[in-house]
């Protein structure tokens, strides 16, 4: 995982044209997976990277799959 180099310098290296609605960052040309948020503290993910979508689907499916796994492992 790569975080934008401007984070350490405290600068904003992301152009306004890559921000959708002011809070969703979408830049397929940026190799960074996470970039500093425009508002507030922390980071946001780069929705222009395919790996972001894979991680997001995995995170959303985890609450569905985990109970199924636990239920099936409890039946001996």
C-alpha positions as CSV (number, residue, x, y, z in Angstrom):
1,X,0.0,0.0,0.0
2,X,1.4,3.4,-0.9
3,X,0.3,6.7,0.7
4,X,0.8,9.9,-1.3
5,X,4.2,11.5,-0.6
6,X,2.7,14.9,0.1
7,X,1.4,13.5,3.4
8,X,4.8,13.8,5.1
9,X,5.2,17.3,3.7
10,X,1.7,18.4,4.8
11,X,0.8,19.5,1.3
12,X,-2.2,18.6,-0.9
13,X,-0.9,16.9,-4.1
14,X,-4.3,16.1,-5.5
15,X,-6.0,18.2,-8.1
16,X,-9.6,19.4,-7.7
17,X,-10.6,17.6,-10.9
18,X,-10.1,14.2,-9.2
19,X,-12.4,14.9,-6.3
20,X,-16.1,13.9,-6.9
21,X,-18.5,15.8,-4.7
22,X,-15.6,17.1,-2.7
23,X,-15.0,13.9,-0.8
24,X,-14.6,11.0,-3.2
25,X,-11.1,10.8,-4.8
26,X,-11.0,9.1,-8.2
27,X,-7.7,9.2,-10.1
28,X,-6.7,6.0,-12.1
29,X,-3.4,7.6,-12.9
30,X,-2.4,8.1,-9.2
31,X,-0.6,5.0,-7.9
32,X,-1.4,5.9,-4.3
33,X,-4.1,3.8,-2.7
34,X,-4.8,6.4,0.0
35,X,-4.6,10.2,-0.1
36,X,-5.1,12.8,2.6
37,X,-8.8,13.9,3.1
38,X,-9.7,17.3,1.9
39,X,-11.8,18.0,5.0
40,X,-11.0,16.7,8.4
41,X,-8.3,14.4,9.6
42,X,-7.2,11.1,8.0
43,X,-7.2,9.5,4.6
44,X,-9.5,8.5,1.9
45,X,-9.1,5.7,-0.7
46,X,-8.4,6.3,-4.4
47,X,-11.5,4.8,-6.1
48,X,-9.7,5.0,-9.4
49,X,-7.6,2.0,-8.5
50,X,-9.1,-1.5,-9.1
51,X,-7.6,-2.9,-5.9
52,X,-9.8,-0.4,-4.0
53,X,-12.9,-2.0,-5.3
54,X,-11.7,-5.5,-4.5
55,X,-10.9,-4.4,-0.9
56,X,-14.3,-2.7,-0.6
57,X,-16.2,-5.7,-1.9
58,X,-14.2,-7.9,0.5
59,X,-15.0,-5.7,3.5
60,X,-18.7,-5.6,2.6
61,X,-19.0,-9.3,2.1
62,X,-17.1,-10.2,5.3
63,X,-20.2,-9.7,7.6
64,X,-22.2,-12.0,5.3
65,X,-19.6,-14.8,4.8
66,X,-18.2,-14.9,8.3
67,X,-21.4,-16.1,10.0
68,X,-21.8,-18.7,7.3
69,X,-18.3,-20.0,8.0
70,X,-18.8,-20.0,11.7
71,X,-22.2,-21.7,11.5
72,X,-20.8,-24.5,9.2
73,X,-17.8,-25.0,11.5
74,X,-20.0,-25.4,14.5
75,X,-21.8,-28.5,13.0
76,X,-19.7,-31.6,13.6
